[in-house]
Amino acid sequence: MSAAKGLLSLQEEDLTKIIVASAHLGSQNLDYQMEQYIFKRKSDGVSLFNIGKMWDKLVLAARAIATIENPADVCIISARQVSQRGVLKYARYTGGTPIAGRFTPGSLTNQIQSAFKEPRLIIVTDPVADHQPITEASYVNIPVIAFANSDNPVRNIDIVIPCNNRGKNSIGLMLWFLAREVLRIRGTLPRTEQWEVMPDLFFYRDIEEAAKEEQVVVAEPTEQFQEPVQGDGEWDQSGTTIGQNVNLQSGFVANEEWNPTDENWTKAPAPGESWANQAAPGSWGAV
């Protein structure tokens, strides 16, 4: 029985996004519990997910999330780097509590530590990388929603969303779908309107690549210097142009030295004249 009917059904534009982002491609290995979500396998052994079942599970997870009265009681966890950006964006737009990066053991069971949390629901992006929060959630009876690939174990997981959780575009798109569906079910976002947030914001971006893109955008083409063309009335007629003879002022000679020859400070004193014999006016040694 399909959970997504009518308004909840898969739209053509959403189907196009899934195919372009390769969210329906699994891995060459197949877990026996994930076999029910596989449509077929390609010649190279890559599994293809049933997109209809994928969408039904996504809508089911969104309906479960929307039943939580306090959005902060939904904790979304990701230890893998490619999905940490999407986790932070999902928490921002839906009001959830993100844990991006290393999960501290005991955060769901050890009440003494400062990182202790009591969520009503947790979402993980990889059952293998996020095995610790899944195990702790099973101890304290917290429901778990997980994005799982074809070779991921799904033990202790309540709602499995089959998809490609290893591609940066695919996992970002699935988180964008989940956030949009949650907002629609809550009534925050009407289904007749397009969500203004683009899926690209949920995609992982490498720091070096992002810095290179910013440098390309900021860099502006250098303007070549062009010599202005002299026109009538644009230049002062009293000015000079290239090749014009310069009229020197009277009293100056070309190539004249700055130190005149008749005022040479280094010249020797005249015979019989000594500076030591001359007393300065007002000198202390005057009689």
Phi, psi and chi 1 to 4 in degrees:
 res  aa     phi    psi   chi1   chi2   chi3   chi4
   1 MET       -  129.7  179.8  178.0  178.7      -
   2 SER   -84.0  136.3  177.7      -      -      -
   3 ALA   -85.5  -22.5      -      -      -      -
   4 ALA  -102.7  105.5      -      -      -      -
   5 LYS  -131.4  149.5  -67.4  -64.6 -176.1 -179.6
   6 GLY    67.6 -120.2      -      -      -      -
   7 LEU   -66.4  -24.1  -64.8  175.3      -      -
   8 LEU   -86.5   -2.0  -58.7  178.4      -      -
   9 SER   -72.8  162.6   59.9      -      -      -
  10 LEU   -73.8  129.3  178.4   63.3      -      -
  11 GLN   -90.9  160.8  -56.4  -61.5  -36.5      -
  12 GLU   -66.1  -39.4 -176.3  176.7   -2.8      -
  13 GLU   -68.0  -33.1   55.2 -178.9    6.7      -
  14 ASP   -69.6  -36.7  -63.7  -23.7      -      -
  15 LEU   -62.7  -39.7  177.0   61.4      -      -
  16 THR   -63.6  -41.5  -56.1      -      -      -
  17 LYS   -62.0  -41.3  -69.1 -175.5  178.4   67.3
  18 ILE   -63.2  -42.6  -68.7  174.5      -      -
  19 ILE   -70.3  -40.9  -64.3  176.1      -      -
  20 VAL   -65.5  -39.2  170.0      -      -      -
  21 ALA   -81.1   -1.9      -      -      -      -
  22 SER    60.2   34.4  -58.8      -      -      -
  23 ALA   -74.7  -14.1      -      -      -      -
  24 HIS   -93.0    0.9   66.0  -64.3      -      -
  25 LEU   -93.1  126.7  -61.5  179.7      -      -
  26 GLY   -96.5 -154.6      -      -      -      -
  27 SER  -108.9  178.4   63.1      -      -      -
  28 GLN   -76.7  -23.7  -65.4 -178.1  -12.9      -
  29 ASN   -89.1  154.4  -61.6  -33.6      -      -
  30 LEU  -139.6  124.5  179.2   61.1      -      -
  31 ASP   -83.7  144.4 -171.6   86.4      -      -
  32 TYR   -65.3  -28.3   74.7   96.9      -      -
  33 GLN   -77.6  -18.7  -67.9  179.2  -46.2      -
  34 MET   -95.4    0.5  -67.2  -66.2  -63.7      -
  35 GLU   -65.9  -27.8 -170.4  174.2   -1.8      -
  36 GLN   -69.2  -18.6   56.1 -178.8  -33.7      -
  37 TYR   -97.6    1.6  -56.4  110.1      -      -
  38 ILE   -92.4  130.7  -58.8  -59.3      -      -
  39 PHE   -83.7  -50.8  171.8   69.2      -      -
  40 LYS  -163.6  177.5   62.8 -179.1  -64.2 -175.2
  41 ARG  -123.9  141.2  -57.2 -171.8   71.7  169.9
  42 LYS   -76.0  174.3  -62.3  170.9   61.7  176.7
  43 SER   -65.4  -28.2   59.0      -      -      -
  44 ASP   -87.5    4.3   55.6   -5.0      -      -
  45 GLY    94.2   -2.6      -      -      -      -
  46 VAL   -73.8  133.1  175.8      -      -      -
  47 SER   -83.3  144.6  -57.6      -      -      -
  48 LEU  -114.0  123.4  -61.1  178.2      -      -
  49 PHE   -75.8  151.7  -70.5  110.9      -      -
  50 ASN   -77.2  109.9 -171.4  -31.3      -      -
  51 ILE   -65.2  -31.6  -60.2  179.8      -      -
  52 GLY   -63.7  -44.6      -      -      -      -
  53 LYS   -69.2  -34.5  -67.0 -176.9  177.6  179.7
  54 MET   -60.5  -44.8  177.2 -165.6  -57.3      -
  55 TRP   -69.7  -37.6 -172.5 -102.5      -      -
  56 ASP   -61.4  -41.9  -68.6  -13.0      -      -
  57 LYS   -68.2  -34.4  -73.7  -69.8 -173.3  176.6
  58 LEU   -65.7  -44.2 -178.9   70.8      -      -
  59 VAL   -66.3  -39.2  173.5      -      -      -
  60 LEU   -61.7  -42.0  178.0   61.9      -      -
  61 ALA   -65.0  -40.0      -      -      -      -
  62 ALA   -65.0  -38.1      -      -      -      -
  63 ARG   -66.2  -37.3  -66.7  172.2   61.4 -175.4
  64 ALA   -67.7  -38.3      -      -      -      -
  65 ILE   -68.5  -38.0  -63.9  170.4      -      -
  66 ALA   -68.2  -18.8      -      -      -      -
  67 THR   -75.6  -15.3   57.9      -      -      -
  68 ILE   -74.7  121.6  -53.8  -61.3      -      -
  69 GLU   -66.3  -46.9  -62.8  178.3   -1.4      -
  70 ASN   -94.7  113.5 -174.9    9.8      -      -
  71 PRO   -60.3  -26.7  -22.4   33.3      -      -
  72 ALA   -70.0  -14.7      -      -      -      -
  73 ASP   -78.6   -4.3  -71.2  -21.0      -      -
  74 VAL   -95.5  119.0  178.9      -      -      -
  75 CYS  -108.6  123.1 -175.8      -      -      -
  76 ILE  -110.4  128.9  179.1  165.4      -      -
  77 ILE  -123.7  141.0  -56.1  169.7      -      -
  78 SER  -152.6  122.8  175.7      -      -      -
  79 ALA   -97.7  -17.0      -      -      -      -
  80 ARG   -85.8  143.5  -59.5 -178.4   70.1 -114.0
  81 GLN   -70.5  -32.5 -169.5  174.7   12.4      -
  82 VAL   -69.4  -19.2  -66.6      -      -      -
  83 SER  -111.6    2.2   54.6      -      -      -
  84 GLN   -69.7  -36.6  -69.2  179.2    7.5      -
  85 ARG   -64.6  -43.3  177.9 -177.6  173.8   89.2
  86 GLY   -64.2  -35.5      -      -      -      -
  87 VAL   -64.3  -44.2  163.2      -      -      -
  88 LEU   -65.9  -39.0  -63.9  174.7      -      -
  89 LYS   -68.5  -39.6  -66.5  -64.5 -178.0  179.6
  90 TYR   -61.3  -45.1  174.0   88.4      -      -
  91 ALA   -64.9  -32.0      -      -      -      -
  92 ARG   -68.8  -43.2  173.7 -173.6  174.9 -174.9
  93 TYR   -85.9  -21.5  -67.7  110.9      -      -
  94 THR  -107.6  -10.4   61.2      -      -      -
  95 GLY    84.4   15.8      -      -      -      -
  96 GLY   -78.1  177.9      -      -      -      -
  97 THR  -105.7  114.6  -58.0      -      -      -
  98 PRO   -91.4  147.5   33.1  -33.1      -      -
  99 ILE  -130.4   93.2  -59.7  179.2      -      -
 100 ALA  -103.4  120.3      -      -      -      -
 101 GLY   115.8 -151.1      -      -      -      -
 102 ARG   -71.3  133.2 -178.7  179.7 -179.7  -87.2
 103 PHE   -90.1  123.0  177.9   82.1      -      -
 104 THR   -73.9  121.4  -55.5      -      -      -
 105 PRO   -60.2  136.7  -23.3   33.2      -      -
 106 GLY    92.4    3.6      -      -      -      -
 107 SER   -66.7  -21.4  -63.3      -      -      -
 108 LEU  -108.2   -8.4  -57.4  179.1      -      -
 109 THR  -124.1  -29.2   56.2      -      -      -
 110 ASN   -94.5  107.2 -171.4    1.3      -      -
 111 GLN   -77.2  -11.0  -58.9 -179.3    4.1      -
 112 ILE   -77.2  -37.7  -60.7  176.5      -      -
 113 GLN   -74.0  156.1   64.8  176.8   -0.7      -
 114 SER   -71.4  -23.7   58.7      -      -      -
 115 ALA   -87.3   13.7      -      -      -      -
 116 PHE   -68.1  135.3  175.6   73.1      -      -
 117 LYS  -133.7  151.7  -65.7  179.2  176.9   59.6
 118 GLU  -126.7   69.4  -68.8 -178.1  -62.5      -
 119 PRO   -76.2  158.9   29.3  -35.0      -      -
 120 ARG   -92.4  -13.8  -64.3 -173.8   57.8 -173.8
 121 LEU  -159.5  140.2  176.8   69.6      -      -
 122 ILE  -124.5  148.1   68.0  170.5      -      -
 123 ILE  -123.7  129.9  -52.9  171.6      -      -
 124 VAL  -121.7  150.5  -62.7      -      -      -
 125 THR   -98.9  -12.8   58.6      -      -      -
 126 ASP  -152.3  114.1 -168.7  -16.0      -      -
 127 PRO   -63.3  -22.4  -22.5   33.5      -      -
 128 VAL   -81.8  -51.2  176.6      -      -      -
 129 ALA   -70.2  -29.3      -      -      -      -
 130 ASP  -107.4   39.2  -57.5  -39.0      -      -
 131 HIS   -69.4  -30.2   65.2   91.1      -      -
 132 GLN   -65.3  -50.6 -177.1   65.3   28.2      -
 133 PRO   -64.7  -29.3   18.9  -31.7      -      -
 134 ILE   -66.9  -41.9  -65.5  175.8      -      -
 135 THR   -65.9  -44.5  -57.1      -      -      -
 136 GLU   -66.8  -34.2  -66.3 -173.2    8.8      -
 137 ALA   -66.0  -32.5      -      -      -      -
 138 SER   -69.0  -25.9   65.1      -      -      -
 139 TYR   -73.0  -33.8  -64.8  158.6      -      -
 140 VAL  -110.7   14.8  -67.3      -      -      -
 141 ASN    58.7   50.3  -63.2  -33.1      -      -
 142 ILE  -103.8  126.5  -62.9  176.5      -      -
 143 PRO   -63.0  148.1  -18.1   30.2      -      -
 144 VAL  -127.3  130.7  177.8      -      -      -
 145 ILE  -112.7  132.1  -60.9  174.5      -      -
 146 ALA  -137.1  139.5      -      -      -      -
 147 PHE   -86.4  118.0  -65.3   92.2      -      -
 148 ALA  -123.5  140.9      -      -      -      -
 149 ASN   -89.1  179.1 -150.1  -33.7      -      -
 150 SER   -69.9  -21.3   60.1      -      -      -
 151 ASP  -108.1   12.1   58.1  -13.0      -      -
 152 ASN   -89.6  139.1  -68.3  148.3      -      -
 153 PRO   -74.3  142.6   26.2  -32.4      -      -
 154 VAL  -118.3   28.0  -67.2      -      -      -
 155 ARG   -71.7  142.4 -174.9  177.7 -179.8 -179.7
 156 ASN    64.4   21.5  -62.5  -33.2      -      -
 157 ILE  -112.1  130.5  -62.8  175.9      -      -
 158 ASP   -86.1  -45.5  -61.7  -80.8      -      -
 159 ILE  -125.0  120.2  -60.9  177.2      -      -
 160 VAL  -103.7  128.7  176.6      -      -      -
 161 ILE  -107.7  101.6  -56.8  176.4      -      -
 162 PRO   -72.6  127.5   25.8  -31.9      -      -
 163 CYS  -169.6  175.5   66.0      -      -      -
 164 ASN   -84.6  100.4  178.3   12.9      -      -
 165 ASN   -95.0   13.3   59.2    0.1      -      -
 166 ARG  -109.8  -16.8  -68.4  168.9 -172.8  164.3
 167 GLY   -87.1  138.7      -      -      -      -
 168 LYS   -66.9  -32.6   62.1  179.6 -178.2  178.6
 169 ASN   -77.3  -38.5  -64.6  -19.8      -      -
 170 SER   -70.4  -46.7   59.7      -      -      -
 171 ILE   -69.1  -33.7 -171.9   61.0      -      -
 172 GLY   -66.2  -39.6      -      -      -      -
 173 LEU   -66.9  -40.8  178.2   64.8      -      -
 174 MET   -65.4  -38.0  -63.7  -55.2  -67.8      -
 175 LEU   -66.3  -36.3  -71.4  169.1      -      -
 176 TRP   -65.6  -43.2 -178.0   79.3      -      -
 177 PHE   -59.4  -44.9  -82.2  144.2      -      -
 178 LEU   -64.8  -43.0 -175.0   61.4      -      -
 179 ALA   -64.7  -42.1      -      -      -      -
 180 ARG   -65.6  -40.6 -173.4 -170.0   67.0  175.0
 181 GLU   -68.5  -36.6 -157.0   64.3   29.5      -
 182 VAL   -64.1  -43.5  168.3      -      -      -
 183 LEU   -65.7  -35.1  -66.1  177.6      -      -
 184 ARG   -69.6  -41.0  -74.6  179.8  173.3  179.0
 185 ILE   -69.2  -35.3  -65.4  175.2      -      -
 186 ARG   -69.9  -17.9  -71.6  177.1  179.3  172.1
 187 GLY    91.8    2.8      -      -      -      -
 188 THR   -71.4  -36.8  -53.5      -      -      -
 189 LEU  -117.3  117.7  178.8   65.9      -      -
 190 PRO   -66.6  146.2  -18.4   30.6      -      -
 191 ARG   -74.1  -16.9  -69.1 -171.4  177.0  -86.6
 192 THR   -81.3   -9.1   57.0      -      -      -
 193 GLU  -112.7  149.4  -61.6  179.5    2.0      -
 194 GLN   -81.4  142.1  -66.0  -70.2  -22.7      -
 195 TRP   -74.0  128.5 -164.3   19.0      -      -
 196 GLU   -70.9  -17.5   59.3 -177.8    4.1      -
 197 VAL   -80.7  128.0  178.5      -      -      -
 198 MET   -86.0  150.4  -59.2  -59.6  -65.9      -
 199 PRO   -62.6  -21.8  -20.9   31.7      -      -
 200 ASP   -61.9  -26.8  -59.9   -5.9      -      -
 201 LEU   -67.5  -20.8  -66.5  177.6      -      -
 202 PHE   -91.6   -5.6  -73.3   69.6      -      -
 203 PHE   -83.8  145.0  -65.1  170.0      -      -
 204 TYR   -71.0  138.2  167.2   75.4      -      -
 205 ARG  -125.8  128.9  -64.7 -176.6   62.1 -171.8
 206 ASP   -70.2  140.7 -169.0    4.5      -      -
 207 ILE   -64.4  -42.1  -60.9  177.7      -      -
 208 GLU   -67.2  -42.4  -63.0 -179.8   -3.9      -
 209 GLU   -65.6  -39.3  -65.8 -179.8   -1.1      -
 210 ALA   -64.9  -38.2      -      -      -      -
 211 ALA   -66.3  -38.7      -      -      -      -
 212 LYS   -65.4  -40.7  -68.4 -179.9 -179.0  178.5
 213 GLU   -64.5  -38.9  -67.6  178.4    0.2      -
 214 GLU   -66.2  -38.3  -68.6  178.9   -1.6      -
 215 GLN   -64.5  -38.6  -68.4  177.9   -0.1      -
 216 VAL   -67.0  -38.3  172.1      -      -      -
 217 VAL   -71.0  -40.6  172.3      -      -      -
 218 VAL   -72.0  -36.4  172.8      -      -      -
 219 ALA   -64.8  128.9      -      -      -      -
 220 GLU  -110.4  147.6  -61.9  179.2   -5.5      -
 221 PRO   -66.1  135.0   21.6  -31.9      -      -
 222 THR   -72.1  133.4   56.7      -      -      -
 223 GLU   -84.2  130.8  -61.7 -179.9   -2.7      -
 224 GLN   -75.5  140.4  -63.7 -178.4   -3.4      -
 225 PHE   -74.0  129.5  175.0   75.5      -      -
 226 GLN  -115.7  129.1  -62.5  180.0   -2.4      -
 227 GLU   -71.9  126.9 -176.3  177.9   -3.3      -
 228 PRO   -64.8  143.3   23.4  -32.0      -      -
 229 VAL   -89.3  130.2 -179.9      -      -      -
 230 GLN   -74.6  127.1 -177.8  178.0   -1.1      -
 231 GLY  -119.8  173.2      -      -      -      -
 232 ASP   -70.2  124.8  -63.3  -22.6      -      -
 233 GLY    83.1    0.7      -      -      -      -
 234 GLU   -88.9  -27.9  -65.6 -178.1   -1.4      -
 235 TRP  -112.3  153.1  -65.0   90.2      -      -
 236 ASP   -70.1  125.5 -172.7    3.1      -      -
 237 GLN   -65.2  -21.0  -61.7  -60.5  -30.6      -
 238 SER   -82.2   -6.9   61.6      -      -      -
 239 GLY   -76.5 -179.3      -      -      -      -
 240 THR  -116.1  154.7   58.8      -      -      -
 241 THR  -121.5  171.6   58.5      -      -      -
 242 ILE   -66.3  132.6  -60.3  175.4      -      -
 243 GLY    87.9   -5.1      -      -      -      -
 244 GLN   -82.5  138.0  179.3 -179.1   -7.1      -
 245 ASN   -71.6  133.1  -66.2  -31.6      -      -
 246 VAL   -92.1  126.0  180.0      -      -      -
 247 ASN   -84.5  114.5  -63.0  -33.5      -      -
 248 LEU   -77.3  149.8  -60.5  177.1      -      -
 249 GLN   -71.3  155.8  -62.3  179.8    5.3      -
 250 SER   -68.5  143.0   58.6      -      -      -
 251 GLY    95.9   -3.9      -      -      -      -
 252 PHE  -122.0  143.1  -65.7   91.6      -      -
 253 VAL  -116.4  145.8 -176.6      -      -      -
 254 ALA   -62.4  146.0      -      -      -      -
 255 ASN    59.8   30.4  -61.3  -31.3      -      -
 256 GLU   -77.6  138.8 -179.6 -178.7    2.9      -
 257 GLU   -80.0  151.5  -64.8 -177.9   -0.8      -
 258 TRP   -72.8  -30.4  -70.3   95.8      -      -
 259 ASN   -98.4  102.0  -64.9  -33.5      -      -
 260 PRO   -59.9  153.5  -18.6   30.9      -      -
 261 THR   -73.6  -27.1   55.0      -      -      -
 262 ASP   -81.3   -8.0   56.7  -15.4      -      -
 263 GLU  -122.2   57.4  -64.8 -177.5    1.9      -
 264 ASN   -84.5  117.4 -170.8    0.5      -      -
 265 TRP   -73.5  -19.6  -64.6   93.6      -      -
 266 THR   -95.6    4.3   59.2      -      -      -
 267 LYS   -71.2  152.3   64.0 -179.0 -179.8  179.1
 268 ALA   -75.1  149.7      -      -      -      -
 269 PRO   -67.9  157.2   22.8  -30.9      -      -
 270 ALA   -67.5  156.5      -      -      -      -
 271 PRO   -61.4  135.5  -21.2   30.8      -      -
 272 GLY    82.5    0.0      -      -      -      -
 273 GLU  -114.7  126.0 -179.3 -178.0   -1.6      -
 274 SER  -130.7  139.4  176.8      -      -      -
 275 TRP   -70.8  -28.5  -70.2   -7.0      -      -
 276 ALA   -68.1  -27.4      -      -      -      -
 277 ASN   -80.0  -14.9  -63.0  -29.1      -      -
 278 GLN   -89.1  124.2  -62.2  178.2    0.3      -
 279 ALA   -96.5  133.3      -      -      -      -
 280 ALA   -70.9  145.8      -      -      -      -
 281 PRO   -63.9  135.3   21.8  -33.3      -      -
 282 GLY    76.7   21.8      -      -      -      -
 283 SER   -75.7  153.8  174.0      -      -      -
 284 TRP   -68.8  -22.6  -66.7   95.6      -      -
 285 GLY   -88.6    2.8      -      -      -      -
 286 ALA   -72.9  145.1      -      -      -      -
 287 VAL   -88.6      -  178.5      -      -      -
